[in-house]
Amino acid sequence: MKVLFVEKTHPDVLEIVKSCVPEGFELITVETTTEEERLLKVPDADFILVGPTPITAKLLEKAKNVKLVQKTGVGVDKIDLKAAAEMGIPVANTGGTNAIAVAEHTILLILAVYKKLPIAHQSLVEGRWAKWDYRCESYEIHGKIAGIVGMGNIGREVTKRLHGFGANIIYYDMYKLPPEKEVELGIQYVSLDELLKTSDIISLHVTLTEQTYHLIGKRELNLMKKSAILINTARGALVDEVALYEALKERRITAAGLDVFSKEPPDPKDPIFSLDNVVVTPHIGGGTRETIERVYQFSFMNMLRVLQGQEPLNKVN
């Protein structure tokens, strides 16, 4: 069985991928990021293994033998799901495999924002002893109202960790959880507007769809408390970044922690990077060694399921 891995990835990641390949499988890799190379190699493939690279209808038309498009991670917004369905090619993701890593990164960003970690670090390495400069502008998670937008695998892992800090959790999701699950998780359902109005910490954990594009725009930012912070470890385009920049610049909200951007990599001259009330990381939330191993083990296991005549887990089309 031939698996076309369409990502030109870091050598260390590639070694982990190769270590997960089952016996009897051959991994086909790419040397470039061009679709031309993918179009040349996909006719021989039995499976497509993909991360952030777009999977177009044009590519799928050439994938005559492909039995599964396996996406690493959750978001499938760059895969032409309609074309895949029309061609009878199932698409699956690895939802849940990166939940712990993203949840921990969410907490990291909250703490970094609240404790002004980048500013404190930079002032110290520059020779300033700012022991008292930022204390009155630093905050605790304890006692805060945390609003989780999206109570899926990642939202639930974030909830567990925030409870450990003593936060009070409210949530919004398109699908309200059963009352017994809400009790188990210690959460309360509210409308999105109510969440924005009452939360001290707002953390986004939904997939990017037509319905969630710019879910947080100027109107939504204006509903937030002046003391609120916004955390986004999901998808950049969930937030209107121009509106966010204005809200942060004018201090209409206190701060933001961002791991994702609508354009990746973002323009280094993006004005949001000039603000001192933003903490940013380069889409590394789900990027731990444990997660990488878990993701690729799951991916190849799903391919084996298909070969055995079973439905792939986490099928999305």
Rosetta blueprint (number, residue, H / E / L):
1 M L
2 K E
3 V E
4 L E
5 F E
6 V L
7 E L
8 K L
9 T L
10 H L
11 P H
12 D H
13 V H
14 L H
15 E H
16 I H
17 V H
18 K H
19 S H
20 C H
21 V L
22 P L
23 E L
24 G L
25 F L
26 E E
27 L E
28 I E
29 T L
30 V L
31 E L
32 T L
33 T L
34 T L
35 E H
36 E H
37 E H
38 R H
39 L H
40 L H
41 K H
42 V H
43 P H
44 D H
45 A L
46 D L
47 F E
48 I E
49 L E
50 V E
51 G L
52 P L
53 T L
54 P L
55 I E
56 T L
57 A H
58 K H
59 L H
60 L H
61 E H
62 K H
63 A L
64 K L
65 N L
66 V L
67 K L
68 L E
69 V E
70 Q E
71 K E
72 T L
73 G L
74 V L
75 G L
76 V L
77 D L
78 K L
79 I E
80 D L
81 L H
82 K H
83 A H
84 A H
85 A H
86 E H
87 M L
88 G L
89 I L
90 P L
91 V E
92 A E
93 N L
94 T L
95 G L
96 G L
97 T L
98 N L
99 A H
100 I H
101 A H
102 V H
103 A H
104 E H
105 H H
106 T H
107 I H
108 L H
109 L H
110 I H
111 L H
112 A H
113 V H
114 Y H
115 K L
116 K L
117 L H
118 P H
119 I H
120 A H
121 H H
122 Q H
123 S H
124 L H
125 V H
126 E L
127 G L
128 R L
129 W L
130 A L
131 K L
132 W L
133 D L
134 Y L
135 R H
136 C H
137 E H
138 S L
139 Y L
140 E L
141 I L
142 H L
143 G L
144 K L
145 I E
146 A E
147 G E
148 I E
149 V E
150 G L
151 M L
152 G L
153 N H
154 I H
155 G H
156 R H
157 E H
158 V H
159 T H
160 K H
161 R H
162 L H
163 H H
164 G H
165 F L
166 G L
167 A L
168 N E
169 I E
170 I E
171 Y E
172 Y E
173 D L
174 M L
175 Y L
176 K L
177 L L
178 P L
179 P H
180 E H
181 K H
182 E H
183 V H
184 E H
185 L H
186 G L
187 I E
188 Q E
189 Y E
190 V L
191 S L
192 L H
193 D H
194 E H
195 L H
196 L H
197 K H
198 T H
199 S L
200 D L
201 I E
202 I E
203 S E
204 L E
205 H L
206 V L
207 T L
208 L L
209 T L
210 E L
211 Q L
212 T L
213 Y L
214 H L
215 L L
216 I E
217 G L
218 K H
219 R H
220 E H
221 L H
222 N H
223 L H
224 M L
225 K L
226 K L
227 S L
228 A L
229 I E
230 L E
231 I E
232 N E
233 T L
234 A L
235 R L
236 G H
237 A H
238 L H
239 V E
240 D L
241 E H
242 V H
243 A H
244 L H
245 Y H
246 E H
247 A H
248 L H
249 K H
250 E L
251 R L
252 R L
253 I L
254 T L
255 A E
256 A E
257 G E
258 L E
259 D L
260 V L
261 F L
262 S L
263 K L
264 E L
265 P L
266 P L
267 D L
268 P L
269 K L
270 D L
271 P H
272 I H
273 F H
274 S H
275 L L
276 D L
277 N L
278 V E
279 V E
280 V E
281 T L
282 P L
283 H L
284 I L
285 G L
286 G L
287 G L
288 T L
289 R H
290 E H
291 T H
292 I H
293 E H
294 R H
295 V H
296 Y H
297 Q H
298 F H
299 S H
300 F H
301 M H
302 N H
303 M H
304 L H
305 R H
306 V H
307 L H
308 Q L
309 G L
310 Q L
311 E L
312 P L
313 L L
314 N L
315 K E
316 V L
317 N L
